[in-house]
């Protein structure tokens, strides 16, 4: 996911949330209804910018803000991965720019934040495509975009669509333990879904050509 740099670093007007631990800090961010930046340093060196709009005991949902100062989709993350959260140093600019763009904080969609499976299943009811962002030792997260087709005891099943809006003929299994985050509802994914059209019925493994 792109790193957003729409503020100046090193400012001294940043509100440090006082809650002890990531969960308490994210709760303060949710209650404060202010733009924040969230760091998951074990996963990515970049910050996630937006508004915390929903939480459960283990997960949070962020309405992301793009460089163009528009809300652009949602990101579900595990609270255990959050290393730091603070009010966005460019809060005044962000709020004024969103107002100028006639953007309002999205209401919390009907997303069940109990676990990765419920997040993916409920997100799939809201939007045609989701992005499973899988942990990678070299790059932090690798995104796989597609249509959720089901689940196994330890994994989600996804029929992918490639960057040229072509559907894969089969499905892939993505283990819960390797999921870093789940994104959905971005302008890119919505446009990709429109161009890709209705996905074909996935082929069973035995129908695929031998590799």
C-alpha angles and dihedrals in degrees: 000000000000119000110239118218107176098135141056118261124225098039118152097214097078116128110229108207109235100211116115112243132010095280093056092044092051089049089054090049090051093050094044093055092210130133111269141181120224127200126203097182095178089059107030140005090218129087125239111225126203144068127309103233104166142022142182129181092280108016142049133201119218125196099216124222118212129215087260088063095246130122107256115183135300136285124203114203137176113252089219088066095054112104100170140007129180142156109281109264088224094051096133092051093044094051094046092046093049090050091049089052089048090241120154129192107271117245116246107275121222094276121150105217096190096110142332093279096052090044092053094043095048093043089052089058089056100045138016097239135038131186119227105203105203125200115255125183093220105037103024097232134017117199125224113188124198151094119310109235102175145302142262125209091270105019149041120241116225132181102211130217117205127228089266090058094253118143121231112237094229141032132254131214119234115193118231092226091060097050113111098178143333122233130189144158098042120148089244094054093045091052092044090054092051093052095042093052125189111355119236120248105272115253119236115247093254091058094057121095115258114263 
